[in-house]
Amino acid sequence: MSDRNEVIIGIGGAAGDGVASAGNTFALSLARQGLGVYAYNSYQSVIRGGHSWLRLRVSGTKPINHGDETHLVIALNQDTFDRHLPEIAPGGVAVFNTDKVKASAEPPKGVRLCPLPVPQLTAAYKDLPVMQNTVAVGAATFLIGLDMTGLESVIASTFAKKGETVIRSNVEAAKAGYEYAKKNLAPLPTKLSKTDAKRALVTGNETLAMGAAAAGCQFYCAYPMSPATGVLHWMAAHAEKLGICVKQLEDEIAVVNMAIGANHAGVRAMCATSGGGFALMTEAIGMSAMIETPLVVINVMRAGPSTGVPTKTEQGDLNQAIGASQGDFPRIILAPTSIPESFAMVGQAFNLADHYQCPVIVLSDLLISEGNETVDVSILEQEIPIDRGEVIRPTDAAAASGDGSYLRYADTESGISPRALPGTPNHLYVSGTDEHDEDGVLVSDVYTDPTIRKKMVEKRTRKMKTALSRIPAPKLSGPAKADVTLVGWGSTWGVIAEAALRLNASGVTVNHLQINCLVPFHVDAVTQALSGAKKIVVVENSEAGQFARHLRAETGITAHAHVRKYDGEPFEPKHVVAAVREIAAGKATIVNCASTEPGWRTEHPKVSSGVATAAAASTSAAH
């Protein structure tokens, strides 16, 4: 087992077996004991059946990704036992219900089996088979060196509405699993200890929603589309208390137009979707730019194109966001690098949208949005400063006494024109989606004036000249001089950061640059950071290398090598570590990684030079 002070727990079963609920119960019980948790659930887009595999990485400190090995497996069905038994690290344990799972194979050397006679441990199992999960989580709690305090607390709060009888039967089942493991097995070599840290367990979708609420969002609309639906769930659950109007609409076209309408009326509004829904929104995004109305849109990326793989992750929508809608117009594209960063970034998006009166696109992905992580509670308590930009309000006495000569699209030096909210006395104007002059009068009906057209395009473009000063530039982390410089964007930060640490510890000198603002691009800062790089390696969850192309287009810098992954699963640290070693040794320039869970029947990973890929250390088939 790893000598790091952490335990990685895998929980597997079919959809409908309660994998997610068991994982959430376990994760929450650990968080309540001050432990750091990072969870990722690999599941299928079916209601019942298929294979779900949830991994919890638990540590006394803060994990920044889901890791790449397993110390304890809870197998809720035979398929999980057969698939994942071979990947348990030496010193690890497999926990399973003997009524459903048979030890059909010998465990790897140093791996112990913990068969639980669940029917004998809880009478409730006969009528409620899902009770096997509670028994297994109880056994696992002992095996990682903790007592029952946290688990009992979570069970009590989870089943509070169902009454004391239900709470008691679940607590008894968990205790039975705990006591059975205590009598029959020793704890794992790496035991966890409680800490005094105050941590909240949240998903990325929840932090995106909470960040919007903290930033003064008063209207949220959406059409359910995984993996963005969690934002809608949180908003709907807290709407009444927070005074937020939440609407579920018939399609994404209605969604984005309603969000624009609310913003036009002066209400901070937001919508969220995934790639397919965002495709329907793109014409309206251009309208937001033309009428210079703020708009915040979250695109939670999943594997595409078309319906693609609805429950898998990818970074394949960067080109879509850059090219959303036709023509040239200012837009801002942000990409949070972690779940904690999502909270403040949405607040930043609202301020930028209001200040520059333009659409702001936030590119999350399934890994961040559906990932579950403990965060310091202070992150969720921070105040987000609210900047509404140059807004003329109806209550402004000075504005109300105007002479009616208001120009909504005045050609100012900054390019930003004061925005009057509808109903402001003496500030009447037209917001047309056609090209218009400073007064909003259309210029394309009878005679298109080339001078006015040119002036208005330049005015809108000029708005962005100060945008970069309001967005922190990325900074190089690690040694100033390195053999390899890893460059990533968005959600790959945690995996790349850990891979860099491992590589530096093993003798390959590595530093790291992570980008969270794609448009506008910090050309000068990025160029300076990469100016001394010996070998630039771009790491991204994209087959086409969309970010590498964007980097080259903005800076003229061409990456020396690429590490890519597009099988639907996120990177693991080992993928990046092994790929960089191949690249540093001159054996490859493009490494296409693949997940390597035993039992998955797909092709072996590929690499441009024909050598082994980041998955080469595994002899099993690639996922």
C-alpha positions in Angstrom: 0.0 0.0 0.0 1.0 3.6 -0.6 3.0 5.2 2.1 0.9 8.4 1.7 -1.5 9.1 4.6 -4.6 8.4 2.6 -7.0 5.7 1.7 -8.7 5.3 -1.7 -12.0 3.4 -1.5 -13.9 2.0 -4.5 -17.6 1.2 -4.4 -19.0 -0.7 -7.3 -22.3 -2.1 -8.5 -25.0 -1.8 -11.1 -27.2 1.3 -11.5 -29.9 0.9 -8.9 -27.7 -0.9 -6.4 -27.2 2.3 -4.4 -23.6 3.0 -5.3 -24.0 6.8 -5.2 -26.0 6.8 -2.0 -23.6 4.5 -0.2 -20.7 6.7 -1.5 -22.4 9.9 -0.4 -23.2 8.5 3.1 -19.6 7.3 3.5 -18.1 10.6 2.2 -20.3 12.7 4.4 -19.4 10.7 7.5 -15.7 11.2 6.7 -16.2 14.9 6.1 -17.9 15.4 9.4 -14.8 14.0 11.1 -12.6 16.6 9.5 -11.2 14.4 6.8 -10.5 15.6 3.2 -12.5 13.7 0.6 -12.5 13.8 -3.2 -15.1 11.5 -5.0 -15.7 10.7 -8.6 -18.5 8.4 -9.8 -18.1 6.7 -13.2 -21.7 5.6 -14.1 -23.8 4.8 -17.1 -26.8 6.5 -18.6 -29.3 3.8 -17.6 -31.7 3.7 -14.7 -30.9 0.1 -13.8 -28.0 -2.1 -14.9 -24.6 -1.2 -16.3 -21.5 -0.8 -14.1 -21.1 2.1 -11.7 -17.8 2.7 -10.0 -17.4 5.4 -7.4 -14.0 6.2 -6.0 -13.4 8.0 -2.7 -10.0 9.4 -2.0 -9.7 10.2 1.8 -6.9 11.9 3.6 -6.2 14.0 6.7 -5.2 16.7 4.2 -7.0 17.9 1.1 -7.0 15.5 -1.9 -7.1 17.4 -5.2 -8.1 14.5 -7.5 -9.6 11.0 -7.3 -6.2 9.2 -7.3 -5.2 6.1 -9.3 -5.1 3.1 -7.0 -7.5 1.4 -4.7 -7.0 0.2 -1.1 -10.5 -0.9 -0.2 -13.2 -2.2 -2.6 -16.8 -2.5 -1.6 -18.3 -4.9 -4.2 -22.1 -4.7 -4.3 -22.4 -7.3 -7.0 -20.4 -10.1 -8.7 -19.4 -8.0 -11.7 -17.6 -5.4 -9.4 -15.7 -8.1 -7.6 -14.5 -9.7 -10.8 -13.6 -6.4 -12.4 -11.8 -4.6 -9.6 -10.3 -7.3 -7.4 -7.1 -7.3 -9.5 -6.5 -3.6 -9.1 -6.5 -3.5 -5.2 -3.0 -2.4 -3.9 -1.1 -4.8 -1.7 -2.3 -4.5 1.9 -5.8 -3.7 0.7 -9.2 -5.3 1.3 -12.2 -6.4 -0.7 -15.5 -6.2 1.1 -18.6 -8.1 -0.2 -21.9 -9.7 0.7 -21.6 -13.5 0.6 -25.3 -13.7 -0.3 -24.7 -12.0 -3.6 -21.0 -12.3 -4.4 -18.7 -15.3 -4.5 -14.9 -15.2 -4.2 -14.5 -16.5 -7.7 -10.9 -15.6 -8.1 -7.8 -15.5 -5.9 -7.0 -12.0 -4.7 -3.6 -10.4 -5.7 -0.7 -11.0 -3.4 -1.1 -9.0 -0.1 -4.9 -8.4 -0.7 -7.3 -9.7 1.9 -11.0 -10.7 1.5 -13.7 -9.5 3.9 -16.8 -11.6 3.1 -19.8 -10.3 5.0 -22.6 -12.7 5.9 -25.1 -9.9 5.5 -28.3 -12.0 6.0 -27.0 -13.0 9.5 -25.9 -9.5 10.4 -29.2 -7.7 9.7 -32.7 -9.1 9.6 -33.8 -6.1 7.5 -31.8 -7.4 4.5 -34.5 -10.0 3.7 -37.1 -7.3 2.8 -34.6 -4.5 1.9 -31.6 -5.9 0.0 -30.0 -2.4 -0.2 -29.2 -2.8 3.5 -26.1 -4.6 2.3 -24.7 -1.2 1.5 -25.1 0.0 5.1 -23.4 -3.1 6.5 -20.5 -2.8 4.1 -20.0 0.9 4.9 -19.9 0.0 8.6 -17.3 -2.7 8.0 -15.2 -0.2 5.9 -15.4 2.4 8.6 -13.5 0.0 10.9 -11.1 -1.0 8.3 -9.9 2.6 7.7 -9.4 3.0 11.5 -12.4 5.2 12.4 -15.2 4.8 15.0 -18.9 4.9 14.2 -19.5 8.5 15.4 -19.5 10.1 12.0 -21.5 7.4 10.3 -24.2 7.3 13.0 -24.5 11.1 12.6 -25.1 10.9 8.9 -27.5 8.0 9.1 -29.6 10.0 11.7 -29.7 13.1 9.5 -30.3 11.1 6.3 -33.3 9.2 7.7 -34.6 11.9 10.1 -37.9 12.3 8.2 -38.5 8.5 8.2 -38.5 8.2 11.9 -36.6 6.6 14.7 -37.4 3.0 13.7 -35.7 3.4 10.3 -32.7 5.3 11.8 -32.3 2.6 14.4 -32.4 -0.3 11.9 -29.8 1.4 9.7 -27.5 2.2 12.6 -27.7 -1.4 13.8 -26.9 -2.7 10.4 -23.8 -0.4 10.2 -22.7 -1.4 13.6 -23.1 -5.1 12.8 -20.8 -4.7 9.8 -18.3 -2.7 11.9 -18.2 -5.3 14.7 -17.9 -8.2 12.3 -14.9 -6.6 10.6 -13.4 -5.7 14.0 -13.6 -9.4 15.1 -12.4 -10.9 11.9 -10.0 -8.4 10.3 -7.2 -6.0 11.1 -7.5 -2.4 9.9 -5.7 -1.3 6.8 -2.0 -0.5 7.2 -2.8 3.2 6.6 -5.3 4.3 9.2 -7.1 7.6 9.1 -7.5 9.9 12.1 -10.1 12.6 12.8 -9.1 16.2 12.5 -10.6 19.5 13.7 -10.9 20.9 10.2 -14.3 22.3 9.3 -15.1 21.0 5.8 -18.2 21.0 3.7 -18.9 18.2 1.2 -20.1 19.8 -2.1 -20.3 19.0 -5.8 -19.1 21.4 -8.5 -22.7 22.0 -9.6 -23.6 23.1 -6.0 -20.6 25.5 -5.8 -21.6 27.0 -9.2 -25.1 27.5 -7.9 -24.1 28.8 -4.5 -21.6 31.2 -6.2 -24.4 32.6 -8.4 -26.6 33.1 -5.3 -23.8 34.8 -3.4 -23.3 37.1 -6.5 -26.9 38.2 -6.4 -28.5 36.0 -9.0 -32.2 36.4 -8.8 -33.4 34.4 -11.8 -32.3 31.0 -13.0 -33.7 29.0 -15.8 -32.8 25.7 -17.4 -33.9 22.6 -19.3 -32.6 19.5 -17.5 -29.5 18.1 -19.3 -26.8 16.1 -17.6 -24.3 16.8 -16.2 -25.6 20.4 -15.6 -28.9 19.4 -13.9 -27.4 19.6 -10.4 -27.3 23.4 -10.7 -31.1 23.4 -11.4 -31.7 21.0 -8.4 -29.8 23.3 -6.0 -31.5 26.4 -7.3 -35.0 24.9 -7.0 -34.3 23.5 -3.5 -33.2 26.9 -2.2 -35.2 29.3 -4.4 -37.8 30.3 -1.9 -35.4 30.9 1.0 -33.0 33.0 -1.2 -35.6 34.8 -3.2 -34.5 33.4 -6.5 -37.1 32.8 -9.3 -36.4 29.4 -10.9 -38.0 28.2 -14.1 -37.7 24.9 -15.9 -38.5 25.5 -19.6 -39.4 23.5 -22.7 -36.0 23.7 -24.4 -32.7 25.5 -24.3 -33.7 28.1 -26.9 -36.4 29.3 -24.5 -34.0 29.1 -21.6 -31.3 31.4 -23.0 -33.8 33.9 -24.4 -35.5 34.1 -21.0 -32.2 34.6 -19.3 -31.4 37.4 -21.7 -34.8 39.0 -21.1 -34.3 38.9 -17.3 -30.9 40.5 -17.6 -32.2 43.1 -20.0 -34.8 44.0 -17.3 -32.0 44.5 -14.8 -32.2 41.2 -12.9 -29.0 39.1 -12.6 -29.9 35.9 -14.4 -28.0 32.7 -15.3 -28.7 29.5 -17.2 -26.7 26.2 -17.4 -26.7 23.3 -19.9 -24.3 20.9 -21.6 -22.9 20.9 -25.1 -26.1 19.8 -27.0 -28.1 22.4 -25.2 -25.4 25.1 -25.6 -25.6 24.4 -29.4 -29.2 25.5 -29.4 -28.3 28.6 -27.4 -25.6 30.0 -29.7 -27.8 32.3 -31.9 -29.2 34.0 -28.8 -25.7 34.4 -27.4 -24.9 36.5 -30.4 -28.1 38.5 -29.7 -26.8 39.2 -26.1 -23.6 40.6 -27.7 -25.4 42.7 -30.3 -27.9 44.3 -27.8 -25.1 44.5 -25.2 -27.1 42.8 -22.5 -25.2 40.8 -19.8 -25.5 37.0 -19.9 -23.9 34.2 -17.9 -24.1 30.7 -19.4 -22.6 27.6 -17.9 -21.7 24.8 -20.2 -21.0 21.6 -18.3 -19.1 19.6 -20.9 -19.7 15.9 -21.5 -18.4 13.6 -24.2 -19.8 14.4 -27.6 -20.7 15.0 -30.4 -24.5 14.8 -30.6 -25.9 12.9 -27.6 -22.4 11.5 -27.2 -21.8 9.8 -23.8 -24.1 11.7 -21.5 -22.5 10.5 -18.2 -18.9 10.9 -19.2 -16.4 13.8 -19.1 -14.5 15.6 -21.8 -13.0 19.0 -22.6 -14.4 19.0 -26.2 -16.5 22.1 -26.2 -13.8 24.8 -26.3 -14.1 25.3 -30.0 -17.8 25.5 -29.6 -17.6 28.2 -27.0 -15.0 30.2 -29.0 -17.2 30.0 -32.1 -20.6 30.3 -30.5 -22.9 32.3 -32.8 -21.9 34.0 -36.0 -19.8 37.1 -36.6 -17.2 38.9 -34.5 -18.2 40.1 -31.1 -16.7 40.3 -27.6 -17.2 37.4 -25.2 -15.5 36.1 -22.1 -14.8 32.4 -21.6 -13.8 31.2 -18.1 -13.0 27.6 -17.0 -12.8 26.8 -13.3 -9.8 24.6 -12.4 -11.4 23.0 -9.3 -14.7 22.7 -7.3 -13.6 25.4 -4.8 -12.7 27.8 -7.6 -16.1 27.4 -9.2 -17.8 29.3 -6.3 -15.9 32.6 -6.8 -15.6 32.2 -10.6 -19.4 32.5 -11.1 -19.4 35.7 -9.1 -16.5 36.9 -11.3 -18.6 35.9 -14.4 -21.5 38.0 -13.3 -19.4 41.1 -12.6 -17.6 40.8 -15.9 -20.9 40.3 -17.8 -22.4 43.4 -16.2 -19.3 45.5 -16.5 -18.7 44.7 -20.2 -22.3 44.1 -21.1 -21.5 40.9 -23.0 -22.0 37.2 -22.7 -19.7 35.3 -20.3 -19.4 31.5 -20.8 -18.3 29.3 -18.0 -16.9 26.0 -19.1 -17.1 23.3 -16.5 -17.2 19.6 -17.1 -18.6 16.4 -15.6 -15.5 15.8 -13.5 -15.9 19.2 -11.7 -19.7 19.5 -11.8 -20.5 16.0 -10.6 -17.4 15.5 -8.6 -17.8 15.6 -4.8 -15.2 17.3 -2.7 -14.6 18.6 0.8 -13.9 22.3 0.8 -12.9 24.7 3.6 -16.2 26.3 4.8 -14.6 29.7 4.6 -14.6 29.4 0.8 -18.3 29.2 0.8 -18.6 32.1 3.3 -16.6 34.6 1.3 -18.4 37.7 0.2 -18.5 38.2 -3.5 -18.2 42.0 -4.4 -21.0 43.0 -6.8 -20.2 45.2 -9.7 -23.3 46.1 -11.8 -21.3 48.3 -14.2 -22.6 51.5 -15.7 -26.3 51.1 -15.0 -28.8 54.0 -14.9 -31.5 53.0 -12.5 -35.1 54.4 -12.5 -34.5 55.5 -8.9 -31.6 57.6 -9.8 -33.0 61.2 -9.5 -30.4 62.7 -11.6 -31.0 60.3 -14.5 -34.8 60.7 -14.2 -34.4 64.4 -15.0 -32.7 63.8 -18.3 -33.8 65.6 -21.5 -34.6 62.5 -23.5 -31.4 62.5 -25.5 -30.1 59.3 -24.1 -28.0 57.1 -26.4 -28.1 53.5 -25.3 -25.1 52.6 -27.5 -23.1 55.7 -27.1 -19.7 55.5 -28.8 -17.6 56.1 -25.6 -13.9 56.0 -25.2 -14.1 52.8 -23.3 -16.6 51.3 -25.6 -18.9 50.7 -22.6 -22.2 52.6 -22.9 -24.3 53.5 -19.8 -27.2 51.0 -19.6 -30.6 52.2 -18.6 -33.0 49.7 -17.2 -36.4 49.5 -18.8 -38.8 52.1 -17.2 -36.1 54.7 -16.5 -37.8 58.1 -17.2 -36.5 59.9 -20.3 -34.3 57.0 -21.3 -36.3 55.4 -24.1 -34.4 53.2 -26.5 -34.7 50.2 -28.9 -32.6 47.0 -28.5 -32.5 45.6 -32.0 -30.7 42.5 -33.0 -29.9 44.1 -36.3 -26.9 46.4 -36.5 -27.8 49.8 -35.2 -26.5 53.2 -34.5 -25.8 54.8 -31.1 -29.5 55.5 -30.6 -30.5 51.9 -31.4 -31.9 52.7 -34.8 -31.4 49.9 -37.2 -29.0 50.5 -40.1 -29.8 47.5 -42.2 -33.4 48.2 -43.2 -33.1 50.6 -46.1 -29.5 51.6 -46.4 -26.6 50.0 -44.6 -24.2 52.8 -43.6 -20.7 51.3 -43.8 -19.3 54.1 -41.5 -21.9 53.4 -38.7 -21.4 49.6 -39.1 -17.6 50.0 -38.7 -17.9 52.4 -35.8 -20.3 50.1 -33.8 -18.2 47.0 -34.4 -15.1 48.8 -33.2 -17.1 50.2 -30.2 -18.1 46.7 -29.1 -14.6 45.4 -29.6 -13.1 48.3 -27.6 -15.1 47.3 -24.5 -12.7 44.4 -24.0 -9.4 46.4 -23.9 -9.5 46.5 -20.1 -11.0 43.0 -19.4 -7.6 41.3 -18.8 -6.8 43.8 -16.1 -9.8 42.5 -14.2 -8.9 38.8 -14.5 -5.8 37.4 -12.7 -3.2 36.1 -15.1 -2.0 32.5 -14.7 1.3 31.8 -13.0 3.9 29.1 -13.4 4.1 26.8 -10.4 7.1 24.6 -9.6 10.8 25.2 -10.4 11.6 28.2 -12.6 13.7 26.0 -14.8 12.5 22.6 -15.8 13.0 19.9 -18.3 9.3 19.8 -19.0 6.5 22.4 -18.7 3.0 21.0 -18.4 0.2 23.2 -19.6 -3.4 22.5 -19.0 -6.8 24.3 -18.7 -9.9 23.9 -16.5 -10.4 20.7 -14.6 -7.1 18.9 -15.3 -5.4 21.1 -12.7 -5.6 18.6 -9.8 -4.2 15.7 -11.8 -1.4 17.7 -13.4 -0.4 19.3 -10.1 0.0 15.9 -8.5 1.7 14.4 -11.5 4.2 17.3 -11.4 5.0 16.6 -7.8 5.6 12.9 -8.5 7.8 13.6 -11.5 9.9 16.1 -9.6 10.3 13.6 -6.8 11.5 10.9 -9.3 14.1 13.1 -11.0 12.2 14.6 -14.0 12.1 18.3 -13.4 8.6 19.7 -14.2 6.7 22.9 -13.8 3.1 23.7 -14.5 0.9 26.4 -16.0 -2.9 26.1 -15.7 -5.2 28.4 -17.7 -8.7 29.4 -16.4 -9.4 32.3 -18.7 -9.6 31.2 -22.4 -11.0 34.4 -23.9 -9.6 37.0 -23.7 -6.3 35.3 -23.5 -3.4 36.5 -21.3 -1.0 36.5 -24.2 1.8 38.5 -22.6 1.7 36.6 -19.3 1.5 33.1 -20.9 4.2 34.0 -23.4 6.5 35.2 -20.6 5.8 32.1 -18.5 6.6 29.7 -21.4 9.5 31.8 -22.8 12.1 29.7 -21.0 10.4 26.3 -21.4 12.6 23.5 -22.8 9.7 21.2 -23.7 6.1 22.3 -23.6 3.6 19.5 -23.1 -0.2 20.2 -23.3 -2.5 18.0 -21.3 -6.2 18.0 -22.2 -9.3 15.8 -22.3 -9.7 16.2 -26.0 -8.8 14.1 -29.0 -8.3 17.0 -31.4 -6.1 19.1 -29.0 -8.4 22.0 -29.0 -6.6 23.9 -26.3 -3.1 23.3 -28.0 -4.6 24.9 -31.1 -6.0 27.8 -29.2 -2.6 28.4 -27.4 -0.9 28.5 -30.8 -3.5 30.8 -32.3 -3.2 33.3 -29.4 0.5 33.2 -28.7 2.2 31.6 -31.7 3.6 29.0 -29.3 3.5 25.4 -30.6 3.6 22.7 -28.0 6.4 20.1 -28.3 4.2 17.2 -27.2 0.7 16.4 -26.2 -1.0 14.1 -23.6 -4.6 13.5 -24.5 -7.5 11.4 -23.2 -10.9 11.0 -24.7 -12.4 7.7 -23.6 -14.9 9.4 -21.3 -13.0 9.0 -18.1 -10.8 11.7 -16.5 -7.1 11.6 -16.3 -5.4 9.9 -13.3 -2.0 11.1 -12.0 -0.3 7.9 -13.3 -1.5 8.6 -16.8 0.3 12.0 -16.9 3.4 10.7 -15.1 3.9 7.8 -17.4 3.2 9.9 -20.5 5.7 12.6 -19.5 8.4 10.0 -18.9 7.9 8.7 -22.4 8.0 12.2 -23.9 11.0 13.2 -21.8 12.8 10.2 -23.1 12.1 11.2 -26.6 9.9 8.1 -27.3 6.7 9.9 -28.1 5.2 13.3 -29.1 1.5 12.5 -28.8 0.3 10.1 -26.0 -3.3 9.1 -26.1 -4.1 7.8 -22.6 -6.8 5.3 -21.7 -8.2 4.2 -18.3 -7.0 0.8 -17.2 -9.5 -0.8 -14.9 -9.3 -4.6 -15.2 -12.2 -6.2 -17.0 -13.0 -3.5 -19.5 -13.0 -5.0 -23.0 -11.8 -2.3 -25.4 -8.7 -1.6 -27.4 -5.3 -1.0 -25.9 -4.2 2.7 -25.7 -2.3 4.2 -28.7 0.6 6.4 -29.1 2.0 8.2 -32.1 5.4 6.5 -31.9 4.1 3.1 -31.3 5.6 2.8 -27.8 3.6 2.1 -24.6 1.3 4.8 -23.4 0.6 6.2 -20.0 -1.3 3.0 -19.3 1.8 0.9 -20.1 2.4 -0.1 -16.5 -0.8 -2.1 -16.5 -1.0 -5.4 -18.3 -4.8 -5.4 -18.4 -7.1 -4.2 -21.2 -7.8 -0.5 -21.4 -11.1 1.1 -20.6 
